[in-house]
Amino acid sequence: MDYLSAHLSSLRREISELRSLNIVYAQQGQHSLDEQTASDLRSNRLVQIKKELLEMRNFPPDAKVWWDRLRKPMRTA
């Protein structure tokens, strides 16, 4: 399996786990400070995943070009 497929599968699993944890959190009546913090962290992670997926969408389909862009720092004029 190529890297991109494996990475997408990993992200799908992570999203599924985060959603499951959010369902449990939503079903609880009251939340401790730790639970609220964990919920915030899960929400932030979901935003990070969304940004990562958007960035991946903007990269060319050729994995070599994609990796080359990630490895080389962007130059600014």
MIFI-711591 format. One record per residue (C-alpha): residue number from 1; x, y, z. Coordinates in nm, 2 decimals. Layout:
<nodes>
<node><pos>NUM</pos><X>X</X><Y>Y</Y><Z>Z</Z></node>
...
</nodes>
This chain:
<nodes>
<node><pos>1</pos><X>0.00</X><Y>0.00</Y><Z>0.00</Z></node>
<node><pos>2</pos><X>0.14</X><Y>0.34</Y><Z>-0.09</Z></node>
<node><pos>3</pos><X>0.20</X><Y>0.61</Y><Z>0.17</Z></node>
<node><pos>4</pos><X>-0.10</X><Y>0.82</Y><Z>0.07</Z></node>
<node><pos>5</pos><X>-0.35</X><Y>0.54</Y><Z>0.10</Z></node>
<node><pos>6</pos><X>-0.21</X><Y>0.43</Y><Z>0.43</Z></node>
<node><pos>7</pos><X>-0.21</X><Y>0.79</Y><Z>0.56</Z></node>
<node><pos>8</pos><X>-0.57</X><Y>0.84</Y><Z>0.45</Z></node>
<node><pos>9</pos><X>-0.67</X><Y>0.52</Y><Z>0.63</Z></node>
<node><pos>10</pos><X>-0.50</X><Y>0.63</Y><Z>0.94</Z></node>
<node><pos>11</pos><X>-0.68</X><Y>0.97</Y><Z>0.93</Z></node>
<node><pos>12</pos><X>-1.02</X><Y>0.79</Y><Z>0.88</Z></node>
<node><pos>13</pos><X>-0.95</X><Y>0.57</Y><Z>1.18</Z></node>
<node><pos>14</pos><X>-0.86</X><Y>0.87</Y><Z>1.39</Z></node>
<node><pos>15</pos><X>-1.17</X><Y>1.07</Y><Z>1.28</Z></node>
<node><pos>16</pos><X>-1.38</X><Y>0.77</Y><Z>1.37</Z></node>
<node><pos>17</pos><X>-1.22</X><Y>0.74</Y><Z>1.72</Z></node>
<node><pos>18</pos><X>-1.26</X><Y>1.11</Y><Z>1.78</Z></node>
<node><pos>19</pos><X>-1.63</X><Y>1.10</Y><Z>1.68</Z></node>
<node><pos>20</pos><X>-1.69</X><Y>0.81</Y><Z>1.91</Z></node>
<node><pos>21</pos><X>-1.53</X><Y>0.99</Y><Z>2.20</Z></node>
<node><pos>22</pos><X>-1.74</X><Y>1.30</Y><Z>2.12</Z></node>
<node><pos>23</pos><X>-2.06</X><Y>1.10</Y><Z>2.12</Z></node>
<node><pos>24</pos><X>-1.98</X><Y>0.96</Y><Z>2.47</Z></node>
<node><pos>25</pos><X>-1.89</X><Y>1.32</Y><Z>2.58</Z></node>
<node><pos>26</pos><X>-2.22</X><Y>1.45</Y><Z>2.44</Z></node>
<node><pos>27</pos><X>-2.42</X><Y>1.19</Y><Z>2.62</Z></node>
<node><pos>28</pos><X>-2.28</X><Y>1.28</Y><Z>2.96</Z></node>
<node><pos>29</pos><X>-2.48</X><Y>1.54</Y><Z>3.17</Z></node>
<node><pos>30</pos><X>-2.19</X><Y>1.72</Y><Z>3.33</Z></node>
<node><pos>31</pos><X>-1.83</X><Y>1.74</Y><Z>3.24</Z></node>
<node><pos>32</pos><X>-1.52</X><Y>1.78</Y><Z>3.45</Z></node>
<node><pos>33</pos><X>-1.25</X><Y>2.02</Y><Z>3.36</Z></node>
<node><pos>34</pos><X>-1.04</X><Y>1.74</Y><Z>3.22</Z></node>
<node><pos>35</pos><X>-1.32</X><Y>1.61</Y><Z>3.01</Z></node>
<node><pos>36</pos><X>-1.38</X><Y>1.96</Y><Z>2.87</Z></node>
<node><pos>37</pos><X>-1.01</X><Y>2.00</Y><Z>2.79</Z></node>
<node><pos>38</pos><X>-1.01</X><Y>1.66</Y><Z>2.62</Z></node>
<node><pos>39</pos><X>-1.31</X><Y>1.77</Y><Z>2.41</Z></node>
<node><pos>40</pos><X>-1.14</X><Y>2.09</Y><Z>2.31</Z></node>
<node><pos>41</pos><X>-0.83</X><Y>1.89</Y><Z>2.21</Z></node>
<node><pos>42</pos><X>-1.04</X><Y>1.65</Y><Z>2.00</Z></node>
<node><pos>43</pos><X>-1.21</X><Y>1.95</Y><Z>1.83</Z></node>
<node><pos>44</pos><X>-0.87</X><Y>2.11</Y><Z>1.76</Z></node>
<node><pos>45</pos><X>-0.74</X><Y>1.78</Y><Z>1.62</Z></node>
<node><pos>46</pos><X>-1.04</X><Y>1.75</Y><Z>1.38</Z></node>
<node><pos>47</pos><X>-0.96</X><Y>2.10</Y><Z>1.26</Z></node>
<node><pos>48</pos><X>-0.60</X><Y>2.00</Y><Z>1.20</Z></node>
<node><pos>49</pos><X>-0.71</X><Y>1.69</Y><Z>1.01</Z></node>
<node><pos>50</pos><X>-0.94</X><Y>1.90</Y><Z>0.79</Z></node>
<node><pos>51</pos><X>-0.65</X><Y>2.15</Y><Z>0.71</Z></node>
<node><pos>52</pos><X>-0.42</X><Y>1.86</Y><Z>0.64</Z></node>
<node><pos>53</pos><X>-0.67</X><Y>1.70</Y><Z>0.40</Z></node>
<node><pos>54</pos><X>-0.72</X><Y>2.04</Y><Z>0.22</Z></node>
<node><pos>55</pos><X>-0.34</X><Y>2.07</Y><Z>0.18</Z></node>
<node><pos>56</pos><X>-0.31</X><Y>1.72</Y><Z>0.05</Z></node>
<node><pos>57</pos><X>-0.58</X><Y>1.80</Y><Z>-0.20</Z></node>
<node><pos>58</pos><X>-0.37</X><Y>2.09</Y><Z>-0.34</Z></node>
<node><pos>59</pos><X>-0.07</X><Y>1.87</Y><Z>-0.39</Z></node>
<node><pos>60</pos><X>-0.02</X><Y>1.69</Y><Z>-0.73</Z></node>
<node><pos>61</pos><X>-0.12</X><Y>1.33</Y><Z>-0.76</Z></node>
<node><pos>62</pos><X>0.24</X><Y>1.22</Y><Z>-0.82</Z></node>
<node><pos>63</pos><X>0.38</X><Y>1.11</Y><Z>-0.48</Z></node>
<node><pos>64</pos><X>0.74</X><Y>1.20</Y><Z>-0.57</Z></node>
<node><pos>65</pos><X>0.64</X><Y>1.56</Y><Z>-0.64</Z></node>
<node><pos>66</pos><X>0.43</X><Y>1.56</Y><Z>-0.32</Z></node>
<node><pos>67</pos><X>0.71</X><Y>1.44</Y><Z>-0.11</Z></node>
<node><pos>68</pos><X>0.96</X><Y>1.67</Y><Z>-0.27</Z></node>
<node><pos>69</pos><X>0.74</X><Y>1.97</Y><Z>-0.18</Z></node>
<node><pos>70</pos><X>0.71</X><Y>1.86</Y><Z>0.18</Z></node>
<node><pos>71</pos><X>1.09</X><Y>1.80</Y><Z>0.22</Z></node>
<node><pos>72</pos><X>1.21</X><Y>2.12</Y><Z>0.06</Z></node>
<node><pos>73</pos><X>1.15</X><Y>2.45</Y><Z>0.25</Z></node>
<node><pos>74</pos><X>0.95</X><Y>2.70</Y><Z>0.06</Z></node>
<node><pos>75</pos><X>1.16</X><Y>3.00</Y><Z>-0.05</Z></node>
<node><pos>76</pos><X>1.02</X><Y>3.35</Y><Z>0.00</Z></node>
<node><pos>77</pos><X>1.14</X><Y>3.64</Y><Z>-0.21</Z></node>
</nodes>
